[in-house]
């Protein structure tokens, strides 16, 4: 069964498995003890730290191991903010950071009385260095910027932002979880975090690097282990496996990056040809080599993922339909792109070309079948569409002319992708220059209706309050 969700967690690398099994016999003792077993464990820990530091591009005494990547982010942010509290309580993050960064920033604002500025991104998901510079203030204690986005793969201008931060005397924390397996993060960053399970190491191991000279004060109780930055007994076998696998994937990175990038390019090019009404998101060039994300109009994300799973493909999504909160991914929302029917494909090392070809064969029929089940308008009939599986779908929305030549579509109480489907059904009946107001209380509509206008070349007029929801107004221009 093809596994296409390496951005969530990569399969355990064979080198990690071998190192884990071997170190279980030698790395169980307390590495701080002076007896034989302790010395053996200490040597394993020192060797792993040296290996990881070489991969990160820092000194061994600047790097500590943490219980997870999230723990590394939280420890790094709180330690830097606490250490620089005399400078101020202001933090800067991008609007597309991983949730661990945004949660830590929110806790800083609510618990420590700090303030947080979010730097917006463009439609590709990248920050503008000048825009980032404008967010820095005299009381900024910490800036955060991911090396590459976990949902769309867009690489951020870390080097440029790091230079700006250094010139302003502000430390920059880089979340390198998605990119570290592909290469070191360039630039004058101050703190860096990563997570082993993203590159094929075992889960439960994170990295936190803090450059010499960075003011850092862990706010919690002091601990003698890991420089006081990650309390608790180290999981040495897992740490050894994480370091060994990082070295192994780095040795393969150049060749695998070229091979996987070619496969991803095939997906990026072929999906819009095979499936009508699709938006491929993320930067077309400055992106991770193994990751591609696209969104399909008129498709429920959860239904699409279930159908792909039934076809033996494991993929991920940022659609609100697949979320318990029923809100779109904060990344897609910040980018202003379509969220419905969202599919993220992230290929693990060694993915065969044949699996990608089979995915491209299966996808059109799966999307067509899901669209048919939801009563979506048909742009062009696929050559081989599977027989639709009947599912309960809410009745069509109430339509009105609304007075003043405006067509009103009532989609209140109905979730993605129904509001956009109902808009598309009536739009062909509206004269050029006329408008349609879609009434909806679905959070995803705020993103998907403007994205529909962008894809179809129509004008999104804006939104206005309505009873029990919002009216999203679209004008037909062609």
N, C-alpha and C positions, 0 to 999 in steps of 0.2 A: 504494500500500500504506500504510494508516494506521500512523503511527509514534506509539506511546503510551508512550514511555520518555524523556521530556524531563528527568526527574529524574536520569537517568544522564548524558545529554549532549543538550543542545538542538540542533536543526538550526541551521546557520550563518545568522545573520540577514542579510538583503540589505544592510543598511547596513555590517555587518562585512565582507562580501565586497567592497563598493565601496571602503571605507577601506583594506582590505588591499592591493588592487590599486593604488590610488593612491599609497600610502606606500612601495610597493616601489621606486619610482623616486627617492624623496627621503629615505628613512630607512635607507639601507644603511651610512652612514658612522659613524664613532665620534663620539658626541654630546659627548664631552669635549674634542674638538679645536677649535681656534680658526679653522681655515680654513673656507671657504664651505660645503663639503659637511657638515663637522662641525656648523656652526652650524644648518644646515637640519635635520639629524637632532635636534639638541638642542632646537630649537623644537617639533618634533613631539612629542618626549618630554615636554617641559614642558606642552604643551597637553593631552596625554593624562592626565598626572598631575593637572592642574587639574580636568579633566572627571570623572575617577574620584573625586577627593577630594570634589567637590560631591555626587556620588551617595552616597558613604559618609557624609558629614557630618563631615569632619575637615579639617584644614589640609593643603595640598599637601605641606609638608615633613614631615608625619607618615605619609605613604603611600609605600610602595615596591612595585615590581613584582617578582614572583618567577616562576620557571619553571613553577609549577603551584600549584594550591590546596593540595595535600598538602605541597609545599615550604613554602608560607606557614604552614601549621599547625605543621610541625616546627620551622621557624625561629622562629616566634612563641613557641611553648612553651619551646623550649630557651633562647632569649634571655632570656625573662622569668624562668625558673627559675634560670639562671646569674646573672642580674643581682641576684636577691634571695636568693642562697644563704646570706648571713649571717643572714637572717630564719629560714630553715629549709629543709627539703627535702620538705615535704609539699605534695601537689597534690590538688585535688578535681575530679572529673569526674562527669557524669551517666552512668548505665548505658546510655544509648541514643546516646551520641556517635558520630560517624563513626569508622570504623576508623582513620583517620589520627591522630585525637586519642588513641584508646585505645592504638594502637601506640606513640606518642610517650610516653604515660604509662607504659607497660610498660617502655620503654627507660630511662626516668628511674629507675624502681624497681630495675631489674636492673643498669644501668650506673653510675648516680650514687649508688646506695645510698639513694634517696629512698623515700618512702611515698606511696601513692595511696589515696584514699577514693572509692568510687563511690556516688553518691546514687541511690536507687531511684526508680522512676517508678510512676504509677498505671496502671490498665488502659487509659487513653487514651494513655499514653506521655509524660505531663507530670510534671515534678518539682514538689514542694511547696516553696515558698520557705522555710518554716520548717524543713523537713527539710534543705534545702540549707544553711541557716544553722547547723544543728546539726553539720554535717560540717566546718565551718571551725574551725581551731585557731590557737593562738598562733604555731605554726611553719609555718602555711600560706603558701607562697610564690606560688601561682597557683591560680586557679579557672577552670574551663572550662564553658561551656554553649552549646549550639547555639541558633540563633535559631528553627529549625524542623527537624523530623525529616525525613531524606531517604527513609525507607521508608514512613511513615504520614502525614506532613504535619502532625503536631501542632505547634503553635507553643508555645514555652516562655515562661515569665514572666520574660523577660530583664530588664525594667526593675526589677521587684521584687528580683530576685537581685542586680542591679548595685548597687542602693541598699544592700543588706545588705553586700555586699563592700566598698563604699566606706566604710561605717561601721566596718568591721573593718580597713581599711587593706590589703585584698587586691585585687590587680588581677584583673579578669575578662576572659578571652579568649573572644570570641564567634565561632563558626564560622557565618558567614552565607552559605555557599555556595548553599543552596537558596532563600534569601529575598531576597537583595540585588537581584535583578532586579525584584522586586515593590515594593520601597520600602526606605528606610533603617531601620536597627536603632535603635529608641529606647532611651534609658536611658544611664546613666553608665558604659558599658563602657570598658575600658582598652586592649584590643587586639582587632582584628577581622581575619578572614581570609575570602577568597572565591575563586572560580574562574570564569574567563571562559566556559568551555564550558558552564556551567550556565545562562547567560542568553542564549546564542546567539552568543557571541564565539568566537574560535578556541581550540583546545586549546593548552596550553603557556603560559598566562598566569594567574598568580595575583596576588592583592592581599594586602598585609599593612599594616595601619594600627596604629601605636603612638602613643598619646597622649603629649603632652609631660608630663614628670614621672614617667613610668613607668620604673623602673629596668630597663634592658635591656642585656645584654652578650652579643653573639654569641660562642658558645664556639669557633667554628672560626677559621681564619686570616682576618685582616682583609683587606678589599677596599675600594678607593676608590669603587666603584660602589654605587648604591642605599643610601647611608648605611652601607655595610658590612654590610647585613642580607641581601643577595641577591647573592653574588659572581658574576662572569661578565658577558660582553657582553650587553647587552639586545637582545631581539628587537623592535626598534622597530616594524616593520610590524604584527606581531601585537599589540603593546601598543596601538597606535593603533586597530586594528580592535576590540580589546576595549573600549576606552573609548568609541568611537563607538557600538558596539552597546549598551552599557550605557545611554548617554543615550537611544538610540532606544527601547529596551524600556521604560524608565521613562516616556517620553512616552505609550506605549500602555498602561501598566500598569493604570490605573484602569478603562478601558473593557474591556480583555481580562480583568481579574480578575472583573468582574461577569459577563461572558459565559461564561467557563470555569467559574466557580463554579456557575452554573445548570446547565451540562452535567454537572458532577460530582455535583450534588445529584440529578440524574436517575439517574445510575448508582447512587448510594448508596441511593436509594429503590427502584429497579426490580430490581436484582440479587437481593435477598432475596425479591422477589415471583416472579421468573422461575426461580430456582434454589433448590431445597430445601436445607436444612442448610448455610447460608452465614453467616459472621460478618464483618460490616463493621467494620474496626478503625480506630483513630485518633479524635481528638476530632471530634464532629459539627459544631462551630461554630468553635473556635479552631484553624484549620488553614489550610494553603496553599490557594489557590483552584483549583489545577489538578491536585491529586493525591488519589487515593482508593485504598485497599487493602482487599481482602477475601480471606477464606480459605474454601475449600470442603472439607467433610468427605468422606472416602473417595476422595480424588483425589491422584494422584501429581503433584507440581508440575512436574516436567520433562515428563511426558507432556502435561499441560495446556498448557504453553507451546509445545510442539512442534505441538500440534493448532491452537492459535490462530495460530501462524506459518503453518501450512498454509492457514489461512483468511485470511491476509494481514494479521494484526494483530501488531505488535511490542510486546510487553509485558515486564515484569520480574517477579521473584519473590524472596521471602525464604525459600522452603521449603528444607528440608535436602535434598530430592530433587534440587534444581537446583545443589547445592553439591558441590565435590570433597571437602569435609570431612565430609559427611553429618551436619552439626550444624545445628540451626535458626538462623536469623538471631538475632544477639544482641539486636536490638531487639524482635522478637516474643517472645523468651524473657524479656526483662526485663519486658515488659508482661503476660506470663502469658496470652497469647491463642493461638488455634489457629494452627499454622504450616503444616500440610499443605494442599496445593492453594492456596497463596498467590499472589495476583495483584496487582501494583502497576501502576496506570494513572496516568501523568502526561502531561497533554495539552500539546503545544507551542502556542505562540501561533498563532492562525489556524486551529485545528482546526475543521473544518466540523461542524455539528450532525448532518448525515447520516451521518458516520463513526461517531459515538457511537450513533446509532440502529441502524446495521447491526451494531455490536458487540453491542448488547443482543439483537438478533435471533439472532446466531450463538452466543453464549455458552451458552444452555441446552442446545442439542444437543451442543456440544463437551463440556461437563461430564458430561452423561448418557452419552455414548459412552465417555468415559474410565472412569467409574464402572462401567459394564457390563463393560468389559474386565477390571477388577480384581475382579469378583464382589461388588461392594458391595451392601448392602441397598437396595432402592428405596423412597424415601419417597413419591414421587408421580411418575407417568410423565409426561415432557414431551410436549407435543402433537406435536412434530416431532423425534424422536430419529434421528440418523444411524445407518446400519448399523455395528455395532461392527467394528473391525479386530482380528482375532485376534492376541494377543501372548502369549508365555509368562508364566504367572503361577504362583508356587509353590503346591504343594498346600495344602489347608486345614490349619490348625494342630491339634495333638493336644489333645483336650479331656478333662477328668477332673472328677470331683466333688470331688477334693482332700480329702475327709473334712471333717467338721464342717459340712456344708452349703455349703461354698464350691466354686464352679465354677472350675476352672483351665483357662486357655487358653494353650497353648504357642505363642508367636510368636517364639521365639528364632531368630536368624539371618535374620529377615525385616524388611524396611525399610518405612518410611512409604510408603503409608498402611495396610499390611496389619494391624499390631497393632490399630488402631482398628476396622477392618472386621471382624476376627474377634471383637472385643468386642461389636460391634453385632449380629452374627449370633446369638450365644448369649444376649444379654441378655434378650430377650423370654421365654425359657424359665426364667428365674430368678424365684422367688417374691419378692414384696415383703418387704423385710428381709434377703433373701439377698445374698451377695456374689460377685463375680467377681474372680479374680486373674489378670492378664495378665502372662505371663512374656515379657520383651523385653530385648534388648541394643541396641536402637535408641535413640540419644540423643533423637530427636524424640518418642518415646513419653512421656518425662518431662513434656513440654509438652502434647502433643496429647490424652492421656487425661484429665487434669484439665479441659482446655478442652472436650472432648466432654461431660463431666459437667456443666459450666457451661451448655452449650447445651441439654442434654437434661433439666436439672432433677434430676439424680441426684447422689448423695453420693460425692465422692472421699475415700476413707478415708485413703490415703497409700501409701507404698511401703515395701518391706522387701527385704533382700538375698535373692537366690536363686542357685542354681547357675548360673554362667555369665551372670548377668544380674540383673535387678531384677523383683520382683513388684509390679505396680501394682494396688491393690485398690479396687474400686468397689462401693458398696452400692446396691441398687435401693430407692428410696423411693416410687415410684409406678408 
